[in-house]
Structure formats: structure tokens, C-alpha cells
Amino acid sequence: MAPGLYIHIPFCINKCRYCDFYSITDLALRERFCAALKQEMGLVGALPTPFDTIYMGGGTPSILDSGQISGILEAAFRRFPLATESEITLEANPGTLSLKKCRDYRSMGINRLQIGIQSFQDRYLKFLGRIHSSDDATHAIQYARNAGFRNIGMDLIYGLPGQTRADLLADLRRAVSFEPEHVSCYMLSCEPGTPLDDARKQGEFRMAPEDDVADQYLSVVEFLEANGYEQYEISNFARRHPVDPGYWRSRHNQKYWRSDPWLGLGPSAHSYDLPERRWNHRHLKPYLESVSSGRIPVEGSEMLTPEQQMMEAIFLGLRTTDGISISEFEGRFQRSLMPVIDIALTHPFMKNRVLWDGVRFRLNREGMLVMDLVADFMINHI
């Protein structure tokens, strides 16, 4: 259970309307941030075992120039032990990529690109507030392939106002035509405080009906599975591998769902090492002030009780198609799940949404649509 390293890059050229991750558009602070990030690496205590994943997210990590990215990674390599054949991922916006950048990324050790496509249709990109066009998305994928990337992930969004099933399938067909190793499909949500939610409240648009979004979700699963991708989490699909079913899965993201430890660096980044969760200052200014004063930029922390850990294990386990291993759960928490499984298998609402093979308790496609309800049901009956 090797830990992962997450590095948050808090800069964007333009803030997308739907995004509630922390980012700013003041690019003048990039160099100061990079220096602070390296300083933070020297302040935190490394976890005792080598990292086997590094994930640079944001924000828009690809907004930094190649020298800045290289400097961050070199500092991380010096500070933290890294296992051989580690997965090193960088999130990228198609509007910020070039062939030279992609070649630079490969030369500095990045071996996985997660490209935020969102849609291959310009009208939906405009609605979302993306800075790139459909042509930019196509070129970005070609740049990555030509630079030698053999592990590319794409992000897509469905449930857009006015989006038809035909629109969705057109995006999916376009995505799989590039044969990416990984596809993430996220349902559009209006998070409080985002420009998108403000526009919704002002009546500029209506969210797609829940039934339509549910149908789109099922269409996503059916299409991708029919085209060689296996769903392994509610929103994530990996290309089938002839030997190892998990080969193209995001090794870093799986740490979140399995409650593996990870260290987060940068403003708003979270760290997790059972039973403790802690989080950095969300905004760049207090983050920079803390680091410049020689203090670890932690804003808060909590110690999870066994009950909280059990609840998280249920919620996170049900997000994945592997589900919950009953023996692992009961060995960890000394609590039997069998009584609640017996109830779920005969419950009118649950029985057609859950799967039980005597080893693992999982959700089927329809169950994934109501994952929160199933998890609440289990927690209330355990």
C-alpha cells in the first residue's frame, strides 16, 4: 500500500463556469508559487515508504512552462523516495498544450496525461467556459501521441443543458476514435458559489432533467463497455488489457477509493494517512505566508473515528465496480456486513440494484445511479 503524492497547481487562464476546485487567474504569482511549493516539500515529513504515484492537478498544471514543471518534479524526486515504474500524471487543458510541451513532459519523467476535453462540440465548450475548441482538443491528443505518450486519459462531461443522446454518443465516438487508455465521464453539477450555479439561479438555463441524465449515464456505460473499456468506478473507465484488467486504471485515483495514504502539496491540497486527514490553506496568499515563515501550510486536520472510517469504506467501496470485500471489511472493523446484505438482497428497492457473489458486495449499473441511497441504507442498518 504505497502512498501517493498529489501536487495542486492553482492557476488557470480562465475559470471554467462549473469548477469549484481552487484556482486563480493571476498568473504573475506562478514563479513565487513554484518556489513556495519546493519549500513546502522541505517542511513536510515524508511518509515512510516510497511513493508510487505523483499526480499534478489543479487548476491547470499545463499552464506552467516546462521549466517550472521540471523544477517541481526534480525537487519532488530529491525530497521523496519514489518506487520504480511509478505513475506520474499531469492534468492538461488542450488550449495550453503544444508538441514541444508534450515532448518536454516525456523527457522529465511524466508518463501519463489526463486531458480535459469535456466535449468535442464547440457550443458545449462555450457553455462550460472552456478556453479551448474542438480542434484544440484534437490537436492536443495528437501532440501527446506524437510525443510518445502511451497512457492518455480524457475527461468528458455529460448531462449538459440541451445535450441529446445523439450529442453524447458523438462525443463518445470521437473520444474512442483516438483509443485513449482511460476515459472519465462526469455528470455536470452546479456547485454552490460557481458562476454556473449563479447563472442557473438567474434563469439563464435549466439543468437537464434527472431522468434524462440517468439515461445518459447508462448510455455512457453501455457505449464504452461495448467499445473495449471496463468501468471500474462510477465515472472512470479503463481500456481492456489482455493480461492485467487493472493495467490502465488510474493508480493514483484508486488510492482515494481504497483509503490508501497520500500526501498533498499546494494550496487547498488534502493529505490522508489513517486515521488523520489534514488540509492546506485553501487560498494562495495564506499558503505563501505560512511557507515563507517556515511553517507547514496546514489549515486544519481531523482524526477519523472507527465509525467514520467504516462509513467512508462503505461509500468509497460502493463507488467502485470491485465493491466491498466482506472479509477485508470485517477484518478491519470487526463488524459483520452479512445482516445488512441479507436485507438488501430481498429489499424491494435494493434487490435489483445490488450484486453478491459470496465474496464481494457490489452495485450494478442501476445501483450506481443511486449509490448514495444504497450507502445510507447500509450504514443505517449495520
C-alpha positions in Angstrom: 0.0 0.0 0.0 2.4 2.6 -1.3 1.4 6.3 -0.7 0.7 8.8 -3.5 1.8 12.4 -3.9 -0.7 15.0 -5.0 0.5 18.4 -6.1 -2.1 21.2 -6.6 -1.3 23.8 -9.2 -3.7 26.7 -8.6 -3.6 28.6 -11.8 -6.0 28.9 -14.8 -6.1 31.3 -17.8 -9.9 31.5 -17.2 -12.1 29.9 -14.5 -14.5 27.4 -16.0 -18.1 28.1 -15.0 -18.7 24.8 -13.4 -15.4 24.3 -11.5 -15.3 24.6 -7.7 -11.7 23.5 -7.3 -9.4 26.2 -6.0 -7.7 28.2 -8.7 -6.8 31.8 -9.6 -6.2 33.7 -12.8 -3.3 35.9 -11.6 -0.5 34.2 -13.5 2.1 36.7 -12.2 2.3 34.6 -9.0 3.4 31.4 -10.7 7.2 31.8 -10.0 6.6 32.7 -6.4 4.3 29.7 -6.0 6.8 27.3 -7.5 9.4 28.5 -5.1 7.0 28.1 -2.1 6.0 24.6 -3.3 9.6 23.5 -3.2 10.0 25.0 0.2 6.9 23.1 1.4 8.5 19.9 0.3 11.3 20.6 2.7 8.9 21.3 5.5 6.7 18.3 5.4 7.8 14.9 6.7 7.9 12.2 4.0 5.9 9.1 4.5 8.0 6.1 5.5 7.5 4.0 2.3 8.3 5.2 -1.3 5.6 6.9 -3.3 4.5 5.0 -6.4 2.3 7.8 -7.9 2.6 11.5 -8.4 -0.4 13.4 -9.6 -0.2 17.1 -10.6 -3.7 18.5 -10.7 -5.4 21.9 -10.5 -6.2 24.4 -11.7 -4.3 23.9 -14.9 -0.9 22.4 -14.3 -0.1 22.7 -18.0 -0.3 26.5 -17.7 3.2 26.4 -16.1 6.1 26.5 -18.5 8.2 23.3 -19.0 11.0 24.6 -16.8 8.6 25.2 -13.9 7.1 21.8 -14.1 10.5 20.2 -14.4 11.8 22.1 -11.4 8.8 20.9 -9.3 9.3 17.3 -10.3 13.1 17.4 -9.7 12.5 18.8 -6.2 10.0 16.1 -5.5 12.4 13.4 -6.8 15.1 14.7 -4.5 12.9 15.0 -1.4 10.7 11.9 -1.6 11.6 8.3 -2.3 10.0 7.0 -5.5 9.3 3.4 -6.4 10.4 2.1 -9.8 7.9 2.3 -12.6 5.8 4.9 -10.8 2.8 6.5 -12.4 3.4 10.3 -12.9 0.3 12.1 -14.1 -0.1 15.7 -15.3 -3.6 17.2 -15.9 -3.6 19.3 -19.1 -6.0 21.7 -20.8 -6.0 21.3 -24.6 -5.7 25.0 -25.0 -2.3 25.1 -23.3 -0.6 22.1 -25.0 1.9 22.0 -27.8 4.0 19.3 -29.3 7.1 20.8 -27.6 5.4 20.8 -24.2 4.4 17.2 -24.6 7.9 16.2 -25.6 9.3 18.1 -22.6 6.9 16.3 -20.3 8.0 12.9 -21.5 11.7 13.9 -21.1 11.1 14.9 -17.4 9.5 11.6 -16.5 5.8 12.3 -16.8 4.3 9.1 -18.3 0.5 9.8 -18.1 -1.5 12.8 -19.4 -5.0 13.5 -18.2 -6.5 15.8 -20.8 -9.6 17.9 -20.0 -11.6 17.5 -23.3 -15.1 17.8 -21.7 -16.7 17.9 -25.2 -15.7 17.8 -28.8 -18.6 20.2 -29.7 -17.8 23.9 -29.6 -21.2 25.0 -28.4 -20.9 22.9 -25.2 -17.3 24.1 -24.6 -18.5 27.7 -24.8 -21.3 26.9 -22.3 -18.8 25.4 -19.9 -16.4 28.4 -20.2 -13.6 26.3 -21.6 -10.7 28.1 -23.3 -10.2 25.5 -26.0 -12.0 24.5 -29.1 -12.8 21.1 -30.5 -9.9 21.5 -32.9 -7.6 22.3 -30.0 -8.7 19.0 -28.3 -7.9 17.0 -31.4 -4.5 18.6 -31.8 -3.7 18.1 -28.1 -4.3 14.4 -28.3 -2.2 14.2 -31.5 0.6 16.1 -29.8 0.6 13.7 -26.9 0.7 10.6 -29.1 3.4 12.1 -31.3 5.5 12.9 -28.2 5.4 9.3 -27.2 2.7 9.1 -24.6 1.2 5.6 -24.3 -1.1 6.4 -21.4 -3.6 9.1 -22.1 -6.8 9.8 -20.2 -9.6 12.0 -21.3 -12.3 13.8 -19.3 -15.8 14.2 -20.7 -18.9 15.8 -19.2 -22.5 14.7 -19.8 -25.9 16.0 -18.6 -25.4 19.3 -20.3 -28.5 21.5 -20.9 -29.8 20.7 -24.3 -27.5 17.8 -24.8 -29.2 14.9 -26.6 -28.3 11.3 -26.6 -27.0 11.7 -30.1 -24.8 14.6 -29.0 -23.4 12.4 -26.2 -22.7 9.5 -28.4 -21.0 11.7 -30.9 -18.6 12.9 -28.2 -18.0 9.3 -27.1 -17.4 8.1 -30.6 -14.9 10.9 -31.2 -13.1 10.1 -27.9 -12.7 6.4 -28.6 -11.5 7.0 -32.1 -8.2 8.2 -30.5 -8.0 5.0 -28.5 -7.2 6.6 -25.1 -6.2 4.3 -22.4 -8.6 5.9 -19.9 -11.9 7.8 -20.1 -13.5 9.7 -17.3 -17.1 10.8 -17.7 -18.6 13.2 -15.2 -22.1 14.3 -14.7 -22.5 18.1 -14.8 -23.3 19.6 -11.4 -23.9 23.1 -10.3 -21.8 23.6 -7.2 -22.8 26.4 -4.9 -20.8 29.6 -5.5 -19.8 28.8 -9.0 -20.6 31.1 -12.0 -22.6 28.2 -13.4 -24.8 28.0 -10.4 -25.3 31.8 -10.4 -26.4 31.6 -14.0 -28.8 28.8 -13.2 -30.4 30.8 -10.4 -30.8 33.8 -12.7 -32.7 31.6 -15.1 -30.2 31.6 -17.9 -30.6 27.9 -18.3 -32.2 24.8 -16.7 -30.4 21.7 -15.7 -31.2 18.6 -17.7 -34.0 16.5 -16.1 -32.7 13.8 -13.7 -34.3 11.0 -15.8 -32.5 12.2 -18.9 -29.2 12.4 -17.1 -29.7 8.9 -15.7 -30.4 7.6 -19.3 -27.2 9.4 -20.5 -25.2 7.7 -17.7 -26.4 4.3 -18.8 -25.6 5.2 -22.4 -22.1 6.1 -21.4 -21.5 2.8 -19.6 -23.1 0.7 -22.4 -21.2 2.5 -25.2 -17.7 2.4 -23.5 -18.1 -1.2 -22.4 -19.1 -2.1 -26.0 -16.0 -0.3 -27.3 -13.4 -2.0 -25.1 -13.5 -0.1 -21.9 -14.2 -1.5 -18.4 -15.9 0.6 -15.8 -14.0 0.4 -12.5 -15.6 3.4 -10.7 -18.8 5.3 -11.2 -17.1 7.9 -13.5 -14.0 6.0 -14.7 -13.3 3.6 -17.5 -10.1 1.9 -18.4 -9.2 0.2 -21.7 -9.2 -3.5 -21.6 -5.8 -5.1 -21.2 -5.1 -8.7 -22.4 -3.3 -9.7 -19.2 -3.9 -7.3 -16.4 -7.5 -5.9 -16.0 -6.3 -3.0 -13.9 -3.3 -2.1 -16.1 -4.8 1.2 -17.5 -6.7 2.2 -14.3 -5.6 5.4 -12.7 -3.3 4.1 -9.9 -3.3 7.4 -8.1 -7.1 7.9 -8.0 -7.6 4.4 -6.8 -5.7 5.4 -3.6 -8.6 7.7 -2.7 -11.2 5.0 -3.1 -9.2 2.4 -1.2 -8.2 4.8 1.6 -4.5 4.4 0.8 -2.3 7.2 2.2 -1.4 10.2 0.2 0.4 13.5 0.7 -1.0 16.7 -0.7 1.1 19.8 -1.5 0.0 23.2 -2.6 -3.0 25.4 -1.6 -6.2 23.5 -0.8 -4.4 20.1 -1.1 -5.5 17.4 1.3 -3.4 14.7 2.9 -4.6 11.4 4.3 -2.9 8.8 6.5 -5.2 6.8 8.7 -6.7 7.9 11.0 -5.7 11.5 10.2 -6.9 13.8 7.4 -5.4 17.3 7.1 -5.8 20.1 4.6 -3.7 23.1 3.5 -4.8 26.7 3.4 -7.3 26.9 0.5 -6.1 30.3 -0.8 -2.7 31.1 -2.2 -2.0 34.2 0.0 -2.1 32.4 3.4 -0.4 29.4 1.9 2.5 31.6 0.7 2.7 33.4 4.0 2.9 30.2 6.0 5.6 28.7 3.9 7.6 31.9 3.8 7.5 31.9 7.6 8.8 28.4 7.7 5.5 26.8 8.8 3.8 23.8 7.2 0.8 25.4 5.5 -1.8 23.2 7.2 -5.2 25.0 7.9 -6.8 22.1 9.7 -6.9 18.4 10.5 -9.2 15.7 11.9 -8.8 12.3 13.4 -11.3 9.9 12.0 -13.1 7.7 14.4 -13.6 4.0 13.6 -17.2 4.7 12.8 -16.3 7.5 10.4 -13.7 5.2 8.7 -16.3 2.5 8.4 -18.8 4.9 6.8 -16.1 6.1 4.3 -15.2 2.5 3.5 -18.8 1.8 2.5 -19.3 5.0 0.5 -15.9 4.6 -1.3 -16.2 0.9 -1.8 -19.6 1.2 -3.4 -18.3 3.7 -5.9 -16.1 1.0 -7.5 -17.2 -2.0 -9.5 -15.0 -4.1 -7.3 -17.3 -3.2 -4.4 -16.7 -4.1 -0.8 -14.7 -7.2 0.1 -16.6 -8.6 3.0 -13.6 -10.4 4.6 -11.4 -7.2 4.4 -14.2 -5.1 5.8 -15.0 -7.4 8.7 -11.3 -7.9 9.4 -10.7 -4.2 9.6 -13.7 -3.1 11.6 -14.7 -6.3 13.4 -18.3 -5.7 12.2 -20.3 -8.1 10.1 -22.0 -6.9 6.9 -23.9 -10.1 6.4 -27.1 -9.0 8.2 -27.4 -5.8 6.1 -26.5 -7.8 2.9 -29.3 -10.3 3.6 -31.8 -7.4 4.0 -30.6 -5.7 0.8 -30.9 -8.8 -1.3 -34.7 -9.0 -0.5 -35.5 -5.3 -0.1 -37.9 -4.2 -2.9 -35.7 -1.1 -3.8 -32.3 -2.7 -3.3 -32.5 -6.3 -4.6 -32.4 -5.3 -8.3 -29.5 -2.9 -7.8 -27.0 -4.9 -5.8 -24.8 -7.9 -6.6 -23.5 -10.5 -4.2 -21.2 -13.4 -5.1 -20.4 -14.6 -1.6 -17.1 -12.6 -1.5 -17.8 -9.0 -2.6 -20.9 -6.8 -2.3 -21.3 -4.5 -5.4 -23.7 -2.3 -7.2 -24.9 -3.0 -10.8 -25.4 -0.1 -13.3 -28.7 0.9 -12.0 -27.4 0.7 -8.4 -24.6 3.1 -9.3 -27.3 5.7 -10.1 -28.5 5.6 -6.5 -25.2 4.9 -4.8 -25.7 7.4 -2.1 -29.1 5.9 -1.2 -27.6 2.4 -1.0 -24.7 3.5 1.1 -27.1 5.3 3.5 -29.2 2.2 3.7 -26.3 0.0 4.6 -24.9 2.5 7.2 -28.4 2.8 8.8 -28.8 -1.0 9.0 -25.4 -2.1 10.0 
